[in-house]
Amino acid sequence: MVDIFDRLKNVKGPLGQYQNKAEGYFMFPELEGEIAPRMKFMGKEVLTWSLNNYLGLANHPEVRKADAEGAAKFGMAAPMGARMMSGQTKYHKELEDKLAKFVNKPSAYLMNFGYQGMVSIIDSLLTRKDVVVYDSESHACILDGLRLHIGKRFVYPHNDIDNLRKQLERATKLAEAQGGGVLVITEGVFGMAGDLGHLDKIVELKKDFKFRLMIDDAHGFGTMGKTGAGVGEHYGVQDQVDIYFATFAKSMAGIGAFVASETEIVDYLKFNMRSQIFAKSLPMPMVIGALKRLELLQNNPELKDKLWEITHALQNGLRKEGFDIGHTESPVTPVYFSGSVPEGTNIVIDLRENHKIFCSIVVYPVVPKGVLMLRLIPTAVHTLDDVNETIEVFKIIKKNLDAGKYMSEEMQSMKVV
């Protein structure tokens, strides 16, 4: 018999094993100051490209005012209880109605968090007889939701529509045999690579197969489509998206999430999602703040226009200088390099210590061995000067990497203080 605590102390997990070397710098870094393109890291000002503040609403004066007034009027505790028991308010319902209208769905339901919301949606939608088909690059919240599904699931390689067809053939045969249904799950914008789920091609398969489609549009809500209503709007197939899910953590610069669908489906979810039935209602200041954020998102298209101005400048500039940014079709901007994890470590140190650039790095197993990805998130409050400065720095980084500088003894001996 093993003492659970002994095991946890000795086997720290795939990320925890790096805690002693990485915590405070590569993991759990502390950015200080107001949310902005330039913040402080370890006492030094850095140009940051790692905040999901797409439309720049985090410190918009009207948002700050609404947040403050919501807290002053209601406090952070209200409403005190789960919505089903004692936490329902007219403001929660008002936000749901406005969200549903914005994404062109009959009804919507507000949730406390995006991650647990998606897990609970999947858990409550499916029975053991139902079959799920999902994209291999789906977010962790989707994968964790699928872990709760006791029925069969099939995965198709990322955006491989031909393989999706094959999986649908398998899923349809199985569902018909056991009296279940088929649910396809993908994302609107894939948050690491920035490419889009091929919703237009997926909905075409409805001509040949009977299934329902659910998308996680966390990065697409507010950034994609003519009005910002997401990737379904971008492709002109929002009416074919059966269950639309998005969070407030990206374009809305807040906390919370929502799911939108037919009214009867939303009603079913709100009476069956355990993560909402047994959890405290979203606090009133966050609801009041979300109403203001949604209002600004809808009534100020120049915010999305500015986001895309910065995005295009950054991505076109990087491509012009020969950088590989993959197949992104969204503001998410990955920059790929060939190199080892130690080289990637030293690149980040060089960026932060010598060039005052703060961005996230992604290494194996999220990307293949030998691949390094620096992930940039442009926002509406970045400037063209920020873009030009970053591209110039990346040119230096690439030159150093090609010259083997990041494997030199000098770089390996750099100490983080």
C-alpha positions in Angstrom: 0.0 0.0 0.0 1.3 3.5 -0.9 0.7 6.7 1.1 -1.0 9.1 -1.4 1.0 12.0 -0.1 4.3 10.1 -0.5 3.4 9.5 -4.2 2.5 13.1 -4.8 5.8 14.3 -3.3 7.9 12.0 -5.4 5.9 12.1 -8.7 5.2 15.7 -9.4 3.6 15.3 -12.8 4.7 16.4 -16.3 4.8 20.1 -15.4 5.4 19.9 -11.7 8.7 18.2 -12.3 10.1 21.5 -13.5 8.8 23.5 -10.6 12.2 24.2 -8.9 13.7 25.6 -12.1 10.7 27.2 -13.8 8.3 28.6 -11.2 8.2 32.3 -11.1 9.8 32.8 -14.5 8.6 30.3 -17.1 5.6 29.1 -15.1 3.5 31.3 -12.9 5.3 34.5 -13.9 4.1 37.7 -12.1 3.3 40.6 -14.4 2.7 43.8 -12.5 0.9 47.0 -13.2 -2.4 47.8 -15.0 -3.2 45.4 -17.9 -1.6 47.0 -20.9 0.9 46.2 -23.7 3.7 47.4 -21.4 3.8 45.9 -17.9 6.5 45.0 -15.4 8.2 41.6 -15.0 10.6 41.2 -12.2 10.9 44.9 -11.8 11.6 45.7 -15.5 9.2 47.0 -18.1 8.4 44.5 -20.8 6.3 44.7 -24.0 3.9 41.9 -23.4 2.2 39.7 -26.1 0.6 37.2 -23.7 -2.7 38.7 -22.6 -6.0 37.6 -24.1 -7.3 41.2 -24.0 -8.2 41.2 -27.7 -10.4 44.3 -27.8 -8.5 46.2 -25.1 -11.5 46.2 -22.8 -9.6 45.2 -19.6 -8.8 48.9 -18.8 -11.4 50.6 -20.9 -12.7 53.6 -18.8 -16.3 52.6 -19.2 -15.5 49.0 -18.2 -13.6 50.1 -15.1 -16.5 52.4 -14.2 -19.1 49.6 -14.6 -17.0 47.2 -12.6 -16.6 49.7 -9.8 -20.3 50.7 -9.7 -21.3 47.0 -9.8 -19.1 46.3 -6.8 -20.2 49.4 -4.9 -23.9 48.7 -5.4 -24.0 45.0 -4.9 -20.7 43.9 -3.3 -18.8 40.9 -4.4 -21.0 38.4 -2.6 -24.3 39.0 -4.3 -26.1 37.0 -5.3 -25.5 34.6 -2.4 -26.2 31.1 -3.7 -26.6 29.0 -6.8 -29.0 30.4 -9.4 -31.4 27.5 -9.0 -31.7 28.0 -5.3 -31.3 31.7 -4.6 -28.9 33.3 -7.0 -31.2 34.3 -9.9 -31.4 38.0 -10.9 -32.9 40.1 -13.7 -29.3 41.1 -14.6 -28.3 37.5 -15.3 -31.3 37.0 -17.5 -30.7 40.3 -19.3 -27.2 39.3 -20.1 -28.3 36.0 -21.4 -31.0 37.6 -23.7 -28.5 40.0 -25.1 -25.8 37.3 -25.7 -28.4 35.0 -27.4 -29.5 37.9 -29.7 -25.9 38.8 -30.5 -24.9 35.3 -31.6 -28.2 34.8 -33.4 -29.5 32.0 -31.2 -33.0 31.7 -29.6 -31.6 31.3 -26.1 -28.5 31.4 -24.0 -27.4 30.4 -20.5 -24.8 32.1 -18.4 -22.0 30.1 -16.7 -19.5 30.8 -14.0 -16.4 29.6 -15.9 -15.6 28.5 -19.4 -13.6 25.4 -18.5 -16.0 23.8 -16.1 -18.9 25.0 -18.2 -17.7 23.0 -21.2 -17.0 19.9 -19.1 -20.5 20.1 -17.7 -22.2 20.7 -21.0 -20.7 17.5 -22.5 -21.5 15.6 -19.3 -25.1 16.6 -19.3 -25.8 16.3 -23.1 -24.7 12.7 -23.6 -25.8 9.2 -22.6 -23.9 6.0 -22.9 -25.6 5.3 -26.2 -24.4 8.5 -27.8 -21.2 8.8 -29.9 -18.9 11.8 -30.0 -16.6 12.7 -32.9 -14.1 15.4 -32.1 -11.1 17.3 -33.5 -7.7 16.0 -32.2 -6.6 19.5 -31.3 -9.6 20.3 -29.2 -9.0 22.3 -26.0 -8.3 20.5 -22.7 -11.8 21.5 -21.4 -13.4 19.4 -24.2 -11.1 16.5 -23.6 -11.8 16.6 -19.8 -15.6 16.7 -20.6 -15.1 13.6 -22.9 -13.5 11.8 -20.0 -16.8 11.9 -18.3 -18.6 10.4 -21.3 -19.1 6.7 -20.7 -20.1 6.1 -24.3 -17.9 5.7 -27.4 -15.9 8.6 -29.0 -13.9 8.9 -32.2 -11.2 11.4 -32.9 -10.3 12.8 -36.3 -6.9 14.4 -37.2 -7.0 18.2 -36.9 -9.3 19.7 -39.6 -9.1 16.5 -41.7 -12.5 16.6 -43.2 -12.0 13.4 -45.2 -11.2 11.5 -42.0 -14.1 13.2 -40.2 -16.3 11.6 -42.8 -14.9 8.2 -42.1 -15.4 8.7 -38.3 -18.9 9.8 -38.9 -19.6 6.6 -40.9 -18.3 4.6 -37.9 -20.2 6.8 -35.4 -23.4 6.6 -37.3 -23.3 2.8 -37.6 -22.7 2.5 -33.9 -25.3 5.0 -32.8 -27.9 3.4 -35.0 -27.1 0.0 -33.5 -27.5 1.1 -29.9 -30.2 3.8 -30.3 -28.0 6.8 -29.7 -27.1 10.1 -31.4 -24.0 11.6 -32.8 -22.3 14.9 -31.6 -19.4 16.5 -33.4 -17.2 18.9 -31.4 -14.6 21.3 -32.7 -13.3 24.8 -32.0 -14.0 28.0 -33.8 -10.4 29.3 -33.4 -7.8 26.9 -32.2 -6.0 28.8 -29.5 -2.5 27.6 -30.0 -2.1 27.6 -33.8 -4.7 30.3 -34.5 -6.3 28.4 -37.4 -10.1 28.0 -37.7 -12.2 24.9 -37.4 -13.5 24.3 -41.0 -17.1 24.8 -40.0 -18.2 25.4 -43.6 -17.0 22.0 -44.6 -18.2 20.3 -41.5 -21.8 21.5 -41.9 -21.7 20.3 -45.5 -21.5 16.8 -44.0 -25.0 17.2 -42.6 -26.3 16.4 -46.0 -25.0 12.9 -45.7 -25.0 12.3 -41.9 -27.3 13.0 -39.0 -25.4 14.8 -36.2 -25.4 17.8 -34.0 -22.5 20.3 -34.1 -21.1 22.0 -31.0 -18.2 24.5 -31.2 -16.0 26.1 -28.6 -15.5 29.7 -29.9 -13.6 31.2 -27.0 -11.1 32.9 -29.2 -13.6 33.6 -32.0 -16.2 35.5 -30.0 -15.6 39.2 -30.5 -12.8 38.8 -33.0 -14.3 36.9 -35.9 -17.2 37.6 -38.2 -18.6 40.9 -39.5 -20.1 41.9 -36.1 -17.8 39.8 -34.0 -20.3 37.1 -33.4 -17.7 34.4 -34.1 -16.5 31.9 -36.6 -19.9 30.6 -37.5 -20.7 34.2 -38.6 -17.4 34.3 -40.4 -18.3 31.3 -42.5 -22.0 32.2 -42.8 -23.0 29.0 -41.1 -24.1 30.2 -37.6 -27.5 28.7 -38.2 -25.9 25.3 -38.7 -24.0 25.4 -35.4 -26.3 23.6 -33.0 -24.6 24.5 -29.8 -22.5 27.7 -29.5 -20.2 28.1 -26.6 -17.9 31.0 -25.7 -16.1 32.5 -22.7 -15.7 36.0 -21.4 -12.0 35.5 -20.8 -10.8 36.6 -24.2 -12.5 39.5 -26.0 -14.6 40.4 -23.0 -11.6 40.5 -20.6 -13.6 39.1 -17.8 -14.7 35.9 -16.1 -17.7 33.7 -17.1 -19.0 32.0 -20.2 -22.3 31.1 -22.0 -23.9 28.5 -24.1 -26.5 29.3 -26.8 -28.8 27.0 -28.7 -32.5 26.3 -29.2 -34.6 27.3 -26.2 -35.5 23.7 -25.2 -31.9 22.6 -25.4 -30.7 25.6 -23.2 -33.6 24.9 -20.8 -32.4 21.3 -20.5 -28.8 22.3 -19.9 -29.6 24.8 -17.2 -31.6 22.2 -15.3 -29.0 19.5 -15.7 -25.5 21.0 -15.7 -24.1 20.0 -12.3 -21.3 22.6 -12.4 -24.0 25.3 -12.4 -26.7 23.7 -10.3 -24.2 23.1 -7.4 -22.1 26.3 -7.8 -22.5 29.9 -6.6 -24.0 32.3 -9.2 -21.7 34.5 -11.1 -21.2 37.6 -8.8 -23.1 40.6 -9.7 -20.2 43.0 -10.4 -19.0 40.5 -13.1 -22.5 40.4 -14.6 -22.9 44.2 -14.6 -19.4 44.4 -16.1 -20.1 41.8 -18.7 -23.2 43.8 -19.8 -21.0 46.9 -20.4 -18.4 44.8 -22.2 -21.0 43.3 -24.5 -22.4 46.8 -25.2 -18.9 48.1 -26.1 -18.2 45.1 -28.2 -21.4 45.6 -30.2 -21.4 49.3 -30.5 -17.7 50.0 -31.2 -16.7 48.1 -34.3 -13.5 50.2 -34.4 -12.1 48.1 -31.5 -12.2 45.0 -33.7 -10.9 46.9 -36.6 -7.9 48.1 -34.6 -7.3 44.6 -33.4 -7.1 43.4 -37.0 -5.0 46.3 -38.1 -2.4 45.3 -35.4 -2.9 41.6 -36.3 -2.3 42.1 -40.0 0.7 44.4 -39.4 2.3 41.8 -37.1 1.6 38.7 -39.2 2.4 40.3 -42.5 5.6 41.8 -41.1 6.7 38.4 -39.7 5.9 36.6 -42.9 7.8 39.3 -44.9 10.9 38.7 -42.8 10.7 34.9 -43.5 9.2 33.7 -40.2 7.0 30.7 -40.1 3.6 31.6 -38.5 1.8 28.5 -39.7 -1.8 28.7 -41.0 -3.3 31.2 -38.5 -6.4 32.9 -39.7 -7.1 34.7 -36.4 -5.3 37.2 -34.2 -3.5 34.3 -32.5 0.0 34.5 -33.9 2.4 31.5 -33.5 6.0 31.8 -34.6 7.7 28.5 -35.2 11.4 27.8 -34.9 13.5 24.6 -35.0 15.4 24.0 -31.8 15.7 22.1 -28.6 13.9 22.8 -25.3 17.2 24.2 -23.8 17.5 26.6 -26.7 13.9 27.6 -26.2 14.6 28.3 -22.6 17.5 30.6 -23.5 15.5 32.3 -26.1 12.9 33.3 -23.6 15.6 34.5 -21.2 17.1 36.6 -23.9 13.8 38.1 -24.9 12.9 39.1 -21.4 16.2 40.1 -20.0 17.9 41.8 -23.0 15.1 42.8 -25.3 12.2 43.4 -22.9 9.7 41.3 -24.8 7.4 39.0 -22.9 5.5 36.3 -24.8 4.7 32.6 -24.1 6.7 29.7 -25.4 5.2 26.3 -26.3 7.4 23.2 -26.5 7.0 19.4 -26.7 4.5 17.7 -26.2 2.2 20.5 -27.2 4.2 20.8 -30.4 6.4 18.1 -32.0 9.9 17.4 -30.7 12.4 19.8 -32.2 9.8 22.5 -32.7 9.6 25.7 -30.6 6.6 28.0 -30.8 6.5 31.6 -29.5 2.9 32.6 -29.2 1.9 36.3 -29.7 -1.5 37.7 -28.9 -2.1 41.1 -30.5 -4.7 43.4 -29.0 -6.5 46.6 -30.0 -4.3 48.6 -27.6 -1.0 47.6 -29.1 0.6 50.1 -31.5 2.4 49.8 -34.8 5.5 50.8 -33.0 5.0 47.8 -30.7 4.8 45.6 -33.8 7.9 47.0 -35.5 9.9 46.7 -32.3 8.9 43.1 -31.8 9.7 42.1 -35.4 13.2 43.7 -35.1 13.8 41.8 -31.9 12.6 38.5 -33.5 15.0 39.1 -36.4 17.9 39.2 -33.8 16.5 36.1 -32.0 16.4 34.1 -35.3 19.9 35.2 -36.2 21.2 34.1 -32.8 19.3 30.8 -33.0 20.7 30.0 -36.5 24.2 30.8 -35.2 23.9 28.4 -32.3 24.2 31.2 -29.8 21.5 29.7 -27.6 23.5 26.6 -27.1 26.6 28.5 -26.1 28.1 28.2 -22.6 27.5 32.0 -22.2 23.7 31.6 -22.7 23.5 28.3 -20.7 25.1 30.0 -17.7 22.7 32.9 -17.6 21.0 33.0 -14.2 17.5 34.2 -13.5 17.5 36.5 -10.5 
